[in-house]
Amino acid sequence: EEILENLDAFYFTVISTREERMNPVRDEIAGLARQFRVNLTRLSYPAQEYADMGVSEFHIRFPLSGQFEDVGKFIGQIENSENFILIERISLRSADDTGRM
């Protein structure tokens, strides 16, 4: 019974519907990009609805550029977010000789 209560609490506090979670997550990512001087362009977030569970899973995709150190700090803050955010893939490349990515 305690396990079911914990599972219910998890669903209602960590996993929620797209509408309940999208704006704060998007705003957090944009704010962190500004904070760490990372250029963030166009966020896309395709969603997978799980109607039987009343939740949505969404993937946020976005290109960004900035100094290597700033991008690393940005990623570190994303990983420590209070929102339930998982980083699945990162691709890095050098854009020029100034250290910008």
C-alpha positions as CSV (number, residue, x, y, z in Angstrom):
1,E,0.0,0.0,0.0
2,E,2.8,2.4,0.8
3,I,4.4,1.7,-2.5
4,L,1.2,2.6,-4.3
5,E,0.9,5.8,-2.3
6,N,4.5,6.7,-3.2
7,L,3.8,5.9,-6.9
8,D,0.7,8.1,-6.9
9,A,2.8,10.9,-5.3
10,F,5.5,10.5,-7.9
11,Y,2.9,10.8,-10.7
12,F,1.3,13.9,-9.3
13,T,4.5,15.7,-8.2
14,V,7.1,14.7,-10.7
15,I,5.3,13.5,-13.8
16,S,2.4,15.5,-14.9
17,T,0.5,16.6,-18.1
18,R,2.2,18.5,-20.8
19,E,0.2,21.7,-20.1
20,E,1.2,21.6,-16.4
21,R,4.9,21.2,-17.1
22,M,5.8,22.7,-20.5
23,N,5.9,26.4,-19.7
24,P,8.0,26.2,-16.5
25,V,10.5,23.9,-18.2
26,R,10.7,26.0,-21.3
27,D,11.2,29.2,-19.1
28,E,13.8,27.5,-17.0
29,I,15.9,26.5,-20.1
30,A,15.6,29.9,-21.6
31,G,16.6,31.6,-18.3
32,L,19.6,29.3,-17.8
33,A,20.7,30.1,-21.4
34,R,20.6,33.8,-20.6
35,Q,22.3,33.3,-17.2
36,F,25.2,31.4,-18.8
37,R,25.4,33.5,-22.0
38,V,24.5,30.5,-24.2
39,N,22.7,31.3,-27.5
40,L,19.6,29.2,-27.6
41,T,17.6,29.1,-30.8
42,R,14.2,27.6,-31.5
43,L,13.0,25.0,-29.0
44,S,10.8,22.2,-30.3
45,Y,9.1,19.8,-28.1
46,P,7.2,16.9,-29.7
47,A,5.1,15.0,-27.2
48,Q,4.0,11.5,-26.6
49,E,0.7,11.3,-24.8
50,Y,-0.1,8.4,-22.5
51,A,-3.8,8.9,-22.1
52,D,-4.3,5.8,-19.9
53,M,-1.9,7.2,-17.3
54,G,-2.9,10.9,-17.8
55,V,0.7,12.0,-18.5
56,S,2.8,13.2,-21.4
57,E,6.4,12.6,-22.3
58,F,8.1,15.3,-24.3
59,H,11.5,15.8,-25.8
60,I,13.0,19.2,-26.0
61,R,15.3,19.8,-28.9
62,F,17.3,22.9,-29.4
63,P,20.6,24.0,-31.0
64,L,22.7,26.3,-28.9
65,S,26.1,27.9,-29.1
66,G,28.5,29.5,-26.7
67,Q,31.8,29.3,-25.0
68,F,32.7,25.7,-24.0
69,E,32.8,26.6,-20.3
70,D,29.4,28.4,-20.5
71,V,27.8,25.4,-22.3
72,G,29.2,23.1,-19.6
73,K,27.7,25.2,-16.8
74,F,24.4,25.3,-18.7
75,I,24.3,21.5,-19.0
76,G,25.3,21.2,-15.3
77,Q,22.3,23.3,-14.2
78,I,19.9,21.4,-16.5
79,E,21.1,18.2,-14.9
80,N,20.4,19.6,-11.5
81,S,17.0,21.0,-12.3
82,E,14.1,20.5,-9.9
83,N,12.1,19.6,-13.0
84,F,12.3,16.0,-14.3
85,I,14.8,16.6,-17.1
86,L,17.0,13.9,-18.7
87,I,19.7,14.7,-21.2
88,E,19.7,11.8,-23.7
89,R,22.1,13.1,-26.3
90,I,24.6,16.0,-26.9
91,S,26.5,16.7,-30.0
92,L,29.4,19.1,-29.9
93,R,31.4,20.8,-32.6
94,S,33.8,23.7,-32.8
95,A,32.3,26.6,-34.8
96,D,35.5,28.7,-35.0
97,D,38.8,29.4,-33.5
98,T,37.5,31.6,-30.7
99,G,36.4,28.7,-28.5
100,R,32.7,29.2,-29.3
101,M,30.7,26.1,-30.0
